[in-house]
Amino acid sequence: MEKSNLKDICRESVFEKLFKTYAQDLKRFLYYKFKDLEAAEDVLQETFIKLWKNCHKVIFEKAKSYIYTVANNAFLDIKKHEKIVREHRQKAVNDNYSINTPEYLIIEKEYLEQVEKAIDSLSEKQRTVFVMSRFEDKKYREIAEILNISVKAVEKRMQLALLNIKNKIGRKI
């Protein structure tokens, strides 16, 4: 048998030998990092699958380094993902908490009062279009049919209504 064939990772027998040689130690390494046997075994399998898929790119002498690098990167990716999930959950908890604070409720009430005053200050035509669109969820075409005006007229009234409200309260709605 040729010497190069003995080091061809794409050969099943060579790959199997690599697996038998390094799998147990790699699993221990991953278990030490994860503190979770199932996660260690999952990453171990994914690592060797990746080695098999890239067998033609990996030099036999670098196989051990390759699998440990792949496994460690997988570990880091998983931990990074877990951190992001934790941060999003914490943010959701914090946001939920801040919504229920008395300060937030007061600010919300004042803002809603400003919006109501701004809507009341609109002309009758603008207010009608605004209310039908935003509170009754009617489409511009439906509003045009009900009011017997063109869709362009509805668009213009809505544009003016939004501009007036924005100017009154200083924010987009």
N, C-alpha and C positions, 0 to 999 in steps of 0.2 A: 504494500500500500504506500502511496506517495506521502511524503512528509507534509505537504500542503493540505492534503485531505484530512489529516489528523487535527488540523487547526482551523478547519472550515466550520464556523459556528452554524452555518445553514444546514449542515449535515445533522440529521436527527440524533445520531449516536454522540456526536461532539456536544450538541446542545444539552442532551440528557446528562452527560458527564458534568457539564458546567452546573446544571441545576443541582445534581446530587452533591457536588463539591461545595457550593456556596449557599444553597437555599436555607439550611438550618442556621448558619451564622447570620445571614441577612435577616431571617425572621427574628432572631434574638435582638439584633440591632434595632429593628423596627419596633419590637415590643418594648424595648427600653425607652424608645422615643415616645411612642403612643400611650404606653401603659394600658393597652387594649389589644388582646390577642386577635380578635376578629379583624380589627383595622390593620394590624400588622400582616395578617395572612392575606387580606385583600390587596394591600400594596405590594406584597411579595409576588402574588400572581400577576398583577398588572405590570410589575417590573420585568418579569420573565416574558410576558407577552410582548412587551415593547422590545426586549432583546431579540425575540424571534422575528418580529416584524422588521427589525433593522439589522438582522444578522449579516447581511452583505456589506454593511457599512462599518461594523465593529471588528477590530483586529483582535484575534484570540488573546494576545498578551494584555490587552486593555479591557477584557470582558469584566473582570472583577471590579475595576474602577468604574466602568460604565454602569453596572447594575447598582452599585452603591450610590453613585451620583443620581441615577434615575430614581431610586427609592427615596433618597434624601430630598430631592426636589419634589417628589409626590407628597412626602410628609409636610414640607414647607407650604406647598399649595393648599393642602387640606387645612392646615392650621391657619393660614391666611384667610381662607374662606370662612372658617369657624369664627374668626375674629370679626370679620365683616358682618356675619349673621348676628353675633352678639351685640355689636354696636348698633345695628338696625333695630334689634329688639329693645335695647336700652333706650334708644331714641324714641321709639314708639311708646314705651312706658313713660318716659319723661314728657313727651308731647301730651299724652293722655292726662298726666298729672297736671301739667300747666293749664290745660283747658278747663280744669275744674277748680282752679284757684279763684278766690274772690276778686283779685285784681283783674284777671282775664275776663271774668263775667261782667265786671263794671265797664271795662273797655269795650267789650262786645256790645253791651247795651247802649253805650254812648254812640258807637259807630252805627248801629242800626237806627237810632234816632236821627242821626245825621242823614242817613240814606233816605229815611221816610220824609224828612223835611225837603230834601233835594228833589224827590219824586213829586211831592206836593207842589213844589215851585215851578214845575214844568207847565208848558201850555197844555190846554186840554187835548189837542191833537197829539202832541208828543207823549203825554202821559198815557193816553189810550193805547197807542202803539206799543209803548214800553211795557205796560202791564200785560197786554195780550201776549207779547213775545216772551217776556221773562217769567211771568207768574202763571200764565195759562198755557205755556209751551206751544203756542201757535206758530206756524211757519209764516214767513212774510207773505207768501202766496195766499194763505188762508185769511190773514189779516186784510190783505188787499180786497179779497172777495167780500168779506164781512162789511168793511167800511166803504166799499164801492169806489176804491181808488186804485192807482197803478202800484205795482210792486216797487217801482222806483220811488214813488212818493212815500211808501212805507219805509224803504231803506233810508231816505233822507230824514224823515221824522225820527227814526231810531238813532241815526248818527247824531242828530242835534240833541236828542234826549240824553244820550250817553255823554256827549261833550259837556252839556249843562250840569249833569250830575257829577261828572269828574271835576269840573271847576268848583262846584259847591263843597265837595268833600275832600278834594285834593288827592284822590286815589282812583285807580282803575277799578271797575266793578265787572 
